């Protein structure tokens, strides 16, 4: 396998196919037609690597990027990204100067954050977030007009966009999402009547982009979908998605234990037969959930699915390869990905670990090298 590797080559690695990132972004762009696509690359692009993914997404039709922290935006600027970058999260007044200097687009959650941007004395662009029911960050609907009225006097600050975020767009019941969208559009109509409406409206995350065309507005924000996963089952899917990341490791030891012998900390697995145990150098220190141990999770080896036995340790797991003919030290072990027609996705691991694919992907640690394959541009 050839490609560019970020990090020291090792026995465990994440392989990111940038052609698949491009495929997924292009599919969403085709779906939403004239609406812009913002590609969400926060949390190191959901574990995939922010700069390579950003480059691939922009070349495939995304016009903007989204991050949560100012530092994430600055890292993309340092890597040479010139496209607009929207910072979703709050920022300290001390960060306002860097937002302005590096031409990041801030999110304004209150009048204090707007004033901090104005006081930089430099031209800066921002979007206002409206809390329509997620009950996290954002401006209450009844206070949006007042904030924008005050911000209109801030001559260094341009309010370019108005947005909200849905709480339940991935659920079968459309009611909560419809109500949030209605609230958002009523706010926009009030602003229009008062001459305060920003030029760009956006509301749709991946789930809403797939299920609620009325929420596309001027821009959609694509997160998990860009990486090849659906937030919830969609039949038939309006955009065919391809998972972009595989997590691979290597079989480093084989040994046989006998009935009554235990494996790993606490001996939570005790052999009931002669058992061939394989050692794989990946653990929760790499981001593998500890809850996948003791038979809850599995890996692929020689096109067979075998259980993880014993606990997941910080750096290692043990697997039962008793029934895998020809298993040999050096064999490839797949945690996310495929071997022949046997497939294990981040959704599969998430189901076994009691979580979601987002967490499985974003928890991959920096010590896992990323190998990039495919076409980024």
N, C-alpha and C positions, 0 to 999 in steps of 0.2 A: 504494500500500500504506500503510495507516494503522496506528498503534500507538505505543507508548512506546519511545523510544530511549535507551539508556544509552551515553554517549560522544558525541563530536562526529560529526555526520553526515558521511559520506565516500563515496568512490567504491567502497570495499569495506566490506561489512557482513555480519554474521551475523544471520539472521532466525530467531527462536525462537518456535514456535507453542505457546503454553501450553495450548491446548485439547488438543493431542496429548500433552503431559505428563500432563494430567488423565486422558485416555483410557487411557494406558498404566498409570498407577497404579491406576485403577479396575479395569482388567482383572486385575491381580495380586491386588487385594483380593478380587474376586469368586472368583478361583481358590482362594485359601487360606482362605476362609471365616472361621472364628473366630480364626485367627492374626493377630497384629498385623503391619502393614507398616511397616518402617523404610525411608525413602527416603534414599539415599546422595547427599549433595550436596557431597562433598569436591572439591577441585581446581576450585573455582568451578562446582560442579555439572557436572563433566565439560565445562567450557568454555561451558556454557549460561547461567550467571549464577545464583549461589547463592540470593539472596533471592527473585527472581521464581519460580524453580523450586520452592523450598521452600514458598512460599505456595500455588502450584498443587497441589503434591503433597499438602499437608495438607488442602486443601479437597476432594481427590478420595478421601480415605480413609486416607492414611498417618497414623499416630499419633505417629511419632517421626522424627527426622532423624539422619543419621550424617555425621561429618566426621573428618578425620585429625588436625588440629592444634587446639590450644587457641585460637589466633588465629582460625581459621575459625569456631569456635563463638562467640567473642566478637563477631565481625562480624555474625553472624546475630542475636545478642541486641541489638546496637546498632541493627539494622534493625527491631526490634520483634517478632522471633519469640519466642514464649513456650512453644512445645512442647518436650518433652524432646529434648535433643541429646546423643548419645553420641559421645565423642571416642575414636576407635579407637587413636590413636598414643600413644607414650610422652610424658611431660611432665617438666619440670624441677621439683624441689621448690619453686622460687620461683614456679611457676605454680599451685601448689595453692590458694593463697588466691583467685586469680581464678576457678578452677574452682568453689570453694565460693560466692564472692560472686555469681557469675552463674548459679548453679544448672545448671552443666554436669554431665553424667554422665561420669565418668572411666573409663578402662580400667586395671585393675590388672594388671600383668605380673609383679609380685614383691612381697615383703613391704615393701621400701623404699618403693615407690610408695603402698602402703596406709598406711604410717606417715606419709608426708608429708601425706596427706589428713587423717588423724586429728589431726595437729599444728596444723591451721588453727584448731581449736577451734570450728569451725562445722559445722553439719549438711551432709553431702555424700553423694552417692550414687555408686556405682561398679558396674561389671561386671568379672568376672574372665575373662580370655581363657585358654583351654586350648590348648596346642600339641599337636594330635593327629596331626601328620604333615606339615604345611606347612614345619616347621622354620625358622620365622622367629620372630616374637614370641610370647609366651605362657608359661604355667606348664606345666612337665612334668606329665603326668597323676598321677604318683606323689606330687607335691608339693602338689597342689591342696587336699587335705583339711587338711594342716598349715597352709597359708596361711589358709584360712578359719577354722580353729580359733583361730589367733592374732588374726585380724581381728575375731572375735566379741567380743574384749575392747576393741575400739576403739569407744567409745560414740558418737563423732561420725560414724562411718562406717557407712553401710548398703550391704551388698552385695546389689544388686537382681537381678543377672543373671549367668549363666554362658554363655559362648559359645566357638565355635571357628570356623575358616575352612578351607574345602576347597581342596586343591591341584589337583584334576583333575576337578572336577564337569562340565566342559564336554566331556570326552572320551567316546567311545562305550563304553569299558570301565567298567562301574560299580564294579568291584572296589575300587579305591583309595578311592572316596568311601564305599562301604559300610563298609570297614574303619575309616575315620576316624570315621564316625558311631557305629559300635559302640563304639569307644574312648571317645568323648564320653559316650555313654549309660551305659557302665559306670562312668565317673567320677561321673555324676549319681546313679546307683543307690547307689554307696558313700557319697556325701554324704547321701542320703536316710536311709540306715541309721544314720548318725551324727548326724542332726539338723542338718546343715550346708547342705543344698541351698538355693540362692537360689530365689526364686519364679519367675524367668523363664529359660527356656532358648532359645537361638537358634543356628542353624548355617548356614542356607541363604542363599547368595548368589543372584543371578539364575539361574545355570545349574542349581543344585540345586533352586531353587523350581520350575523348569520340568520337571525330570527325576526328582526324588526327593521325592515327597510325604511320605515318612517323615521327611524332614529339616525339615518345616515347623515342628514343635514349637510354641512359644508365639509366635514372631515370625520373619519372613523379612526379609532385607536386600536391597533391590532397588537395583542400581546401573545397569549399562549398559541393562538392560531398560526402565527408566523413560524413557530417552532414545530408545527405539525400535529398539534393536538386540539381536539374539540373540547370546549368546556363542559359539554353534556352531549348525549347521543343526538345526532341530527340525521333524520332519514327522509328523503335522500339528502346527502350533504350538498349545499349549493356551491361549495368550494372543495375540491378534492385535495386533501392535505397529506403531506409526507413527513413523518418524523425526521428531524435533521440530525439528531445526536444518537450515537451508540456509545455504550460504556463497556470497555473490554479489559480483561486482565489475562493472567497466565497461570497455568498449573505449575507450581514450583516444588511440590513434594507429593509422593504417594507412599502410604504405609498401611498395613493391615492391623486392625485391632480385633479382639475376640469377645465372645459373649461376656457381658459384665464389665467390660472396659468403658470408661467415660471419655468424653471429648470436650476440651475447652474449659473455661472458667465455670466452676460450680458443677461440672459434669451433668449438665442438664440433658445431654444426650448420652444414653448408655446403650451400647450395642446389644442387640438380641441375637445376632448372628456374626459370623466372621464378616467384617466390613472393611472395604478399601476406602480409606479416607484421603481426600485430596486437599491440599493447602493452596489457598489463593490469596495473594497479597493485596487485599482491599478490605476496608473496614469503615467504622463510623468516623474515623479521622479523615476519610476521603469523602464522606457524605452519605455513606450507605446507612439507612436507618437500622438502629439496633433491633427494632421490632421484627426484622426479617429473619432473625435467628431461630434456632430450635424448630426447624421444619416449616416455618411460616413462609419463607421465601425460597426462591430457586434460582438456578443459573443454567445456562446452556453450555454443553461441552460435547463435541463430536455429534452434533445434531440431536442430542438427547437433553431432556429437561431433568435436572437432578436437584434434590433438596439441599438447602443449607442446613447443616446439623450443628448442634452446639450454639453457643452465643456468637453474635457478631462482636468481634473485638475491635479495638481501635484501628489496627492495621491489617487484620487477617480474618478470613472466614475459612471454615472447613466444610467440605461437601462430600456427599456419599456417591462414589463412582463405582460401587461394587458391580453394578449391572451394565456398565459402559465398556463394551469390548474394545480393547486396544488403547485405553487411556494411558497417556504418556506424559511425563514431565515435559513442559514446554507447550502443551496443547493450549489453544486459545479458549478462554472462558468468557462468555458473553453475559453481561448483566442486563443491558438494554440493547436491543438490536435483534439480529436474526442469524441463524445458522441454517442454511438451506431453507426449507419451508417451515422451520420452527422459529417462532417469533416471541419475543418478550418485550413489551413496551414499558414506558414509564407509568402508564395507566395501570398495567398489570402489577408492577411493584407497589404502586400507591395503594391499590386495592388490598394487597396482602399486608401492607404496613399501616393501614387505617388512616391514609392521608390522601392527598391529591397529587396529580402529576406535576403541578407547579412547584411543590415542595421538593419532590424527588429531584427535579432538574436544578433548581436554584441552590440546593444545599451542596452540590458538588464543589469540593474545596479547591483552593488555588494549587495545592500540590499535585493535583491530577493534571498532567499535561494535556493540552488540547491540540489535536492533530487536525488540520484543516485540509479538506479535499474538495474537489469540484471547483466551479467557476464562480468567483465573487463579483465579477463585473462583466 
